[in-house]
Amino acid sequence: MGLRYHENMPVKAEQESVILAMDRGNGDVRLITTTLEKAGFQVSASSDQPSILNLCRAADHCVRLVIIDTTAPEIQTSELVEGLRQIDPGIRVITVSDQNESNAPGTRVGHLKRPFRRAQLLGSVLEATQPLYRTA
C-alpha cells in the first residue's frame, strides 16, 4: 500500500522552493501554485528557459524541485533538465503533460498526467523531494 496524501496535509518546507516552468496562461499554474503554497512551499513561475535557469542560479533559498510543462512552446524539456543538472545535480524534476511518460530510473524525474487532482500533485511533490520533506 503506497503513501496517501491529502491537500491540507501539513508539510515542513524549510524555506526550500519549487519553480514552475509553464506558460503563464496555463490553468495548471494557479492550481499548482495554490496547492503547494497552502502546503508551505515557496513557488516561483516562469515561462521561458533562460529565466528558469536564472531563478535557480540566483535563488536566495534552496531550489529543490522544478515542475516542467512539456507542452509549453518556449521550453525544451531535455535542454532545461540538462541546464538544471549543471546548476545543481540534486534538483528534482517533475514533468506535466497530457500524455503518459516513463522516465529512466535514477534520473529524479517524475511525471504527472493531466488531468490530475491536488492530492496527486502534492503526493508527487512529496515523493520527488524525499527525504527533504516529512509530513507532520
Sequence and secondary structure as in RCSB ss.txt:
>XXXX:A:sequence
MGLRYHENMPVKAEQESVILAMDRGNGDVRLITTTLEKAGFQVSASSDQPSILNLCRAADHCVRLVIIDTTAPEI
QTSELVEGLRQIDPGIRVITVSDQNESNAPGTRVGHLKRPFRRAQLLGSVLEATQPLYRTA
>XXXX:A:secstr
      TT  B  TT EEEEES TT HHHHHHHHHHHHTT EEEEESSHHHHHHHHHH SS EEEEEEETT TT 
 HHHHHHHHHHH TT EEEEEESS     TTS EEEEESS  HHHHHHHHHHHTTTS  B 
